């Protein structure tokens, strides 16, 4: 089965990278598009004001809560774009599960790929919060990649 629209979430970690690699391999094999999603943590407005204070007015708008997220997404997309895969990046705010589900819905995804992240010991019998929520609310099939 070829997937035409694949959504994968990342937090920039090595374990999340394994899920991105799996999603990219599936996109490449099936000729599909890859959507990489990262949810930015909430950056306090006071911190943003402080960071904007030392920046010229004409570029102050670039200091935003998604700045680091967008840079990380660009870095995550580059290896796959260079292999001819069509990659779209999505910087979101809020709950990572909701962000991934939202991107999947708006892009009519065939598949969401998530990692099992950090499940060891007794925790291995329970999914982490993100894959668990996605598995229950996804608008499409879900692949949970063993990343540990």
N, C-alpha and C positions, 0 to 999 in steps of 0.2 A: 504494500500500500504506500503510495507516495503522498506526502503531506505538502500542500501548497502554501500554507501559512502557519509558521511555527513560532510560538511565543516562549521565551525563556527569561526567567528572572535571574538577576545576579546582584550580589552585594560587594563584588570585587574580590572576594576571598578565593583561595585556591580550591576549596571544595565547590564553590559555585562555578568556577571555571570548568570543572568536569561536566556540569550540566550544560553549560554553553557549548562546549566541544561536541557533546552528543547531539544537541539541537542543530549545530552547524553541519555536522556530518549528515544528518537526516535531510537538511535543506539542500545540501550539495547533491546528495544521491538522487533526490526526487525533483530537483530543479525548483524548489520552493523558496519563498522569502522567509527571512529570519527577522524576528522582532525581539530585540534585547531590551528588557525593562529593568530600571533601577529606581528605587524609591529613596528620595533624599530624606534625611532626618530633619526634623524641624530645627532650623537655625534661629536663635533668638534675634529679634529685631534690633536689640541693643548691639549685638555683635555685628550685624550688617551695617548699622550706622557707623560704628567704629571703623570697619573696613573701608567704607565709602569715603570717610573723612580724608584719607590720604591719597585719593584717586582724583584725577582731573574730572571736572563736571561732565565733559562730553563722553566719558566712558564709565561714569559712576553706575549707570544702569546695568553694567555687566556684572557687578558685584551682587549676586543673588544667591538664594539657598540652593539653586540647582547647579551653580558653577562647578563645584567639585564633581558632582554627579555626571554632568555633561562631559567633562574631561575623562572620567573613568569609562563612560559609555563609548566615547570615541576610541579609547585604547582597546576596549573589548571588541569593537567592531572591525578594526583595521585588519587583523589577520584573515578574517573571513571574507572581507571585501576584496582583498588581494587575490583570493582564490576564485573570484567570480561570483560569489554569493551576493544576492541583493539583501542588504542589511538595513533595517530601520531601527533607530534607537529612540527610547521613550524615557525621559526623566520625569518622574512623578513625585508627588508628596503623599505623605500618609502611610497607611498600612500597606506593606508590600503585597500581601495577598490580594487586596482590593485593586491595587495598581495592575497586577498581572491579569486578573480577571477582566478588568476594564479594557485593557489593550487587546485581550483575546476577543472580547465581544465586538469592539469597534473595528477590528481587522478581520472579522469572520475566520478566526483561527481554526485549523483542523486539529491542532495539537498544542498542549502546554507541556513544557519540560521543566521539571523542578528537581532539585537534589534532596536527598534524605537528610543532609547535614547533621553531623555530630551525634548520630544515634549509636550509643555504646551501652554496654551493661543492660540493666533493666529497661532503660529508655528505648532500646532497639525494638521493643514490642509496641511502641507508640510512635506515630508520625510526629515530626516537629510541627509547630503551629502553622507555618506557611504551607507546606505540602498537604497537611490535614485539611485546612480550610479550602484550598484550591480543589482538592479531590472531591469535596462535597458540593462546591458551587460553580465549578468550571462549566462553560458553555460547549465544551468539546472534550475529546479524549485527553488523558493526562498520563505522562510517562514520568515515573519517579526513578531517578538515576541514583544508583548507589555511589555516593561520593566519598565514603569513609572507608 
